[in-house]
């Protein structure tokens, strides 16, 4: 029987951003539907808009709404093995061995991971606009990172790859 405590898993996604994106996407779709309905009763310089044009307008609205919803896609899952970061388009699997620090600087819109090779990865799932929820996530990530560093499996928090602290 293992005396190891149950693994902690930290999950995050941008709450306020998701709400704003969903509302904006709904407004866009509604606007395009209204435009499509209005197109059915108009003609312009001899061109008559038909049902196909109306359907195309609604589909265009759905594509635009889908693009808006991509902004709400970011997520983060972290456990003792590492982090799975999904930003708008790109996803990263990052082991704790390469994480030097979890940073959330004043004025920054989101948290970042500072890696041992002096690279940075944006954590778009941890937004400043989410307030205390984001602070709690950053603290939990720092705890996981410090636990991993204390086990001797990676850089200590704040340690640089060139040995400068």
N, C-alpha and C positions, 0 to 999 in steps of 0.2 A: 504494500500500500504506500502511495506517495504522500509525503508530508508537504508537497508543494501546494501553495494556495491556488485557488481557481484563477485561471487566466483572465486578466482585465482586458476588455475590448472597448476602445474609444471610437465612437461614430459621430460624424458631423455632416451637416448639409446646411446651406444658407437658407434660413427660414424666411426672413423678410424679403430677400431677393426672389425667392420662389413665389411668394404671394404677389409681388409686384409684376413679375413676369407672367403669371397666370392671368392676372387682371388685364394686363396689356394685350396678351394674346387673345383674350375673349373680346376685347374692344375691337381689335383688328379684324377678327372673323366677322363680328357683327357689322362693322363698317363695310366690309367687302360684300356681305350678303345684301345689305341695303343698296349698295351700288349695283349689284347684279339685278336686283328687282327693278330698280329704276331704269336700267339699261333696256329692259324688255319693252318699254313704252317710248323709246326714243329712236330717232334716226338722225344721221349727220351727213349732210351733203350727198344724199342719195344712198348712203349705206344704212342698212337696217340691221340692228343687232338682234340675233336670234337666241334660242335656248342654249345652243352650244357656247355662245359668248358669255351667257349668264353662268353656266356651269364652270367655264374657264375662270371667270372672275372669282367665284367661290373657292375653287381649287387654289388660285393664286393667293387668296387670303389665308387659306390653310397652310400653304408653304411659308408665308411670311410669319404666321403665328408659330409655326414649328421652329423657325429661326430664332424667334424671341425666346421660346422655351428652352433652347440650347443654353442660354445664359443661366438657367436654373439647374443645370445638370451636375455641377460639381458635388463631389462627396468625398469623404475620408473615412477609412477604417484602419485602425491601428491596434496591434496586439503585441505580444512579446516577440514575435518574429520580425515585425517591421510594419511599414505603412503601405496602404494601397490608396493612392491619390488619383482621383479622377477630376480633371479640370474640364473646361468647356469642350475641347476636342481631344486632348492628349491625356493618357493615363500613365501612371508610374507605379511600379512596385519597388519600394525602397527599403532595404534592410537597415536595422538600427546601427550596424557597423559603420555605415557611411554618414550617419547623421551627427553633426557637430553640435547643433543647437536648434531649438524651436524659438523663432523670434516673432514678436508682435509689437512693432515699434509704434510710438505715439504718432498719430496722423496717418498711419498706413491703413489702407482699406481692407487688407486681409493679412493673415499670418504667413510666414515663410519658413521653410526648412533651410538651414545653412548646412551644406554638406562638407565632408572632409576635403574635397578637392576645390574648395572655395566657390563652388557653384551654389545656386539657390533655386529652390522649387517653390512656387507660389501655392499656398493652400487656399484656393478660392472658396472652399467649403466653410472656411472659418472667417466670416466677414465681421468687420468692426460694427456694422449696423445691427448685428444681433446682440450686442452688448454683453451682459453677464454670461450668456450661454457660450459665447466665444471665449471669454476669459476662462471659464471652467474647462473647456476643451483644451486650451493651450496649457493650463496647469496639469491636466491629466496626461497630455503628451509629454510634457517635461518630466513628469514622474516616471513614465514608462522609459523615457530616454535615459534618465539618471539611473534607474534600476538596471538597465542594460549595461550602462557604462560601469556601474559598480561591480558588475559580474566580470569585468575585465574583457568584455567582448567588443569594445569600440572606443572611440574617442570620448574623453570626459566632457561634460557640458562646458562649452566655451573654449575648448582646446582647438588649436588650428593645426592643419596638416603639416605646416612647416615648423611646428614646435613652439610657436609664439602663442602666449596665452593672452 
